[in-house]
Every structure is written in structure tokens, then in C-alpha cells.
Amino acid sequence: MANIIAVIWDFDKTLVDGYMQDPIFQHYGVDSKQFWREVHQLPGKYMAEQGVRVNRDTIYLNHFLRYVREGIFPDLNNEKLKSFGKELHFYPGIPEIFEKTKRQIAENPLFQEYDIKVEHYIVSTGMMAVIQGTSVMDYVDGVWGCELIEGELNGRTVIAELGYTIDNTSKTRAIFEINKGVPKHPEIDVNSKMPAHLRRVPFENMIYIADGPSDIPAFSLVNKNGGATFAIYPKGDLAAFRQVEQLRKDGRIHIYAEADYREGTTAYMWISNKIEEFAERIRQNEKKSITESISSVPVHLED
């Protein structure tokens, strides 16, 4: 088992001020509110017309593909999606907090002795390609998102099929993959039985950061296994504030703060302090383990 502390981030409204699809709508002149209204009507529409249930978290992807087929997004492919990632507006302190928290532990001699490290992961129901085009990719150790298969339409390469999707429940699968070390060792099957002492990142070394009720399954998994949970709300957004306060009252999260990750803010101090707290626990456990494994020095027995 490696001495790894994993900070796991949601993306939209946690790292980004808004939604990752916003630059796409702006580029093609599409009314985002109308698009999402249409998406929200799809579960009821398909149930009424065909008696078919849909995944509410990922049905928006089907609607994106429909817009591509109808020529509203005529040239949208994965490379184009990556370019939109460069237009996203991150909350203050992102991506700096990624680098600073890594250095915070890596440059501390007390933790260097036990090879303690910080890793950052993103687990999102959004589009993988958009995330891959952002500035945070230089600092993250793994990303989960929805992946789209390309095809040809009217002589152009465009996104055409769903490849891999992740919803708010399957985010917990990503957390188990981090726990077992799948991102670093793809040959490991997440469903394989693995003893706790061989798992790369124990749950108690995880911090999960997100913005709302949709992340309750992930919050619950990390909480019940001894990790830490933290929620974010945008400055001045009373509805979002009330939402995260309810999560705290319900015991879903440990604490919340305004979405500002600059040094000196509540978010920065809590996250960096929690990382150091975890690192010190790991250090003490390692010291204890070494001490207990050393047998006493043999001495001469008196006659």
C-alpha cells in the first residue's frame, strides 16, 4: 500500500464557475436555458411515449448528439471539445491549489522520509474531452468523465456515439478504482477482491470535494470509510448556500465554504490542513509499524 493522499474533485460548479458546456453554446449561438429545458423534459417524454426509463445524469449527451445530427453543432468533435476547455473560467485559486498542496507534502522533510504524496483526481458526469483541454491537466493524476466516439457526418468527423458514461452513482466506482490503484495499474479489475493492506489509496486518505446533493453517493462512501468531505457554494448564491448547509445538517459533509481556493480562504486552509493532518497520521502509523516490527536486542542470560 502506498502512502498516498487522494483529493477527489467534482468539476462543474466545484472547480468551474458554471458548466463546462457553456462555451459550446456560446460558440454555436444556442440558448443554453432552452437546451437544458429540453433535456429535463426527456425522461418524461420517453416514459410517456415508449415506457422507457433514461439516466437523468447522462441523457444530455444524447441531446448533444442529436444537435450534431441536426446540424446545430455541425463540426463538434473531440478535438473541438478540448478547445472549449481552454475557455472555461475556474474559481480563484484553481489550478494553483493543486500544485501547492502537492508541494506542501512533497517538500516537508518529515513526510519525505515515508514517501507520502498528494494526488488530485477529477470525477465528473461531464465530457472528458473538455476537461482534457483545461489547464488543470498538468496537475491531476487521473480523470473520469463521459467519453464520446467519433464518426463521419456530411464529410466531417463529429461525435456520433456514446462511449463511456459516468453518472452520480457510478462516481463511487471511480472512487473504488482510485482505492485499488486502477489509474496507475490498469491491469487491476475494480471488481477483483483485494485485501485492504494491498489497496493503493485507503478510503481514510481521501478527501472528496463537490457542490451539491447529486454527489451524495460519493460523499457517503468516503464519509463512512473514514475520509473527509467538503462542499462548495458560489459567492452570494443563497440557494446554493442553503443546499450545502442542509448537506451538513444531514451529516453528508464535514464542512463547506465559498468557492474561492486562494491562500488564506476557508477552502484553502481547510483542504491544506486536512491534507497535512492525514500526512501526519500516516507518518505516525509508519513510525509505529517500524517500531513494532523491530525485535528486541538479544542479551546474555545470567546463570
WOZIWO-V631572 format. One record per backbone hydrogen bond with DSSP energy under -1.0 kcal/mol. NH is the residue of the N-H (numbers start at 1). CO is the residue of the C=O. Records with the same first field share a line. If there is no record, write none. Layout:
NH->CO + CO
//
This chain:
4->2
5->117
6->205
7->119
8->207
9->121
10->209
13->16 + 18
14->11
15->11
16->11
17->89
18->16
22->19
25->21
26->22
27->23
28->24
30->25
35->31
36->32
37->33
38->34
39->35
40->36
41->37
42->39
45->41
46->42
47->43
48->44
49->45
50->46
51->47
52->46
59->55
61->58
63->59
64->60
65->61
66->62
67->63
68->64
69->65
70->66
71->68
72->67
73->67
76->73
81->77
82->78
83->79
84->80
85->81
87->84
88->85
91->15
94->91
97->93
98->95
99->95
100->96
101->97
102->98
103->99
104->100
106->102
107->103
108->105
111->108
112->108
113->109
115->112
116->111
117->3
119->5
121->7
122->142
123->9
124->144
128->146
131->127
132->128
133->130
134->131
137->134
139->136
141->120
144->122
146->126
147->164
149->161
151->158
153->156
156->153
158->151
159->76
160->149
161->149
163->147
172->169
174->170
175->171
176->172
177->173
178->174
179->175
180->176
181->177
182->177
185->181
188->185
192->189
198->195
199->196
201->179
205->202
206->203
207->6
208->228
209->8
210->230
215->212
216->213
219->215
220->216
221->217
222->218
223->219
224->220
226->223
227->222
228->206
230->208
231->255
232->210
233->257
237->234
238->236
241->237
242->238
243->239
244->240
245->241
246->242
247->243
248->244
249->245
250->246
251->248
252->247
254->229
257->231
259->233
260->258
261->92
265->262
269->265
270->266
271->267
272->268
273->269
274->270
275->271
276->272
277->273
278->274
279->275
280->276
281->277
282->278
283->279
284->280
285->281
286->282
287->283
288->284
289->285
290->286
291->287
292->288
293->289
//
